[in-house]
Amino acid sequence: MSVEVEVNESDLAEMVEQVWESYLDPEGVSPLIPTYDENQPSEVHSSVSITGSWSGHVVYASSMAAAQRAAAAFLAMEMDEVSEEDISDTLGELANIVGGNVKAMLPSGAQLSLPQVVLAPESSARYPNAQRISGVYGIWEGEPVSISMWHSSSDNKEEEGE
Amino acid sequence: MKILIADDSRVMRQIVVRTLRQAGFGDHDLVEAADGKEALDMANAEKPDLVISDWNMPHLTGIEVLRQLRAAGNNVKFGFVTSESTPEMKEAAESSGAAFFIVKPFTAERFDEVFTPILG
């Protein structure tokens, strides 16, 4: 049996909520509203990989408009002032923050990668031997945003009793 | 006082700067480093009074920067702002002489709580 994931959907939702409270919606006026639709579309995505005691990926995906809005919130700029670099950096940081928080809940001995950003839909990404195990799917100011966890089967070793 | 902010993410450096301002520390002299190597070089060259560092950075990680500074006899006040936090990391930070450990995402209230005793 593989190592039980110690991060469930409600943990993930709580991390995401903290990101909204701290950076994306500090006034508490535009929360991420859950849709529970794991097939909602995206136009851009970012990810970090975790390896070691648990292996997998944490993926942040959204529409371009939501990424632009996130960059504007992160950098305290107007949406139309945001550059592509601002958007990439923001997407990378969002994956890094959620990934870091996920890692904190895993058994010790996990490593977090630097983030990777792709200005293309999440559906274009492939995570070989990995399965999506949980996610938070929502609408932010009318735009789709999702944060999901993928577990790689490569570490499905007998590790019980560790 | 001079504060060095080390993070490979430009947006995160910006957020740290903004949060310092929101917490009332905007009058200090703020300088930035974009990776661990630059952080080490600037900590030596700029002689900051405080270093606020990310953990996971290219070239040198934050903890490596701290260890190298201490090994060279530099006792600048140094602490971490990181999205990763495990008991091992906190222990490593503390035993290497870190003054604080702030987890992302953070708020201005958290900065106020941590930096008021340090910056006055």
Interface residues (C-beta under 8 A of the other chain):
Chain A: Q18 V19 E21 S22 Y23 A71 F74 L75 A76 D86 D89 T90 G92 E93 N96 I97 V98 G99 G100 N101 K103 A104 S108 L112 L114
Chain B: D8 S9 R10 V11 M12 Q14 I15 R18 N56 P58 T82 S83 E84 S85 T86 P87 E88 V103 K104 P105 F106 T107
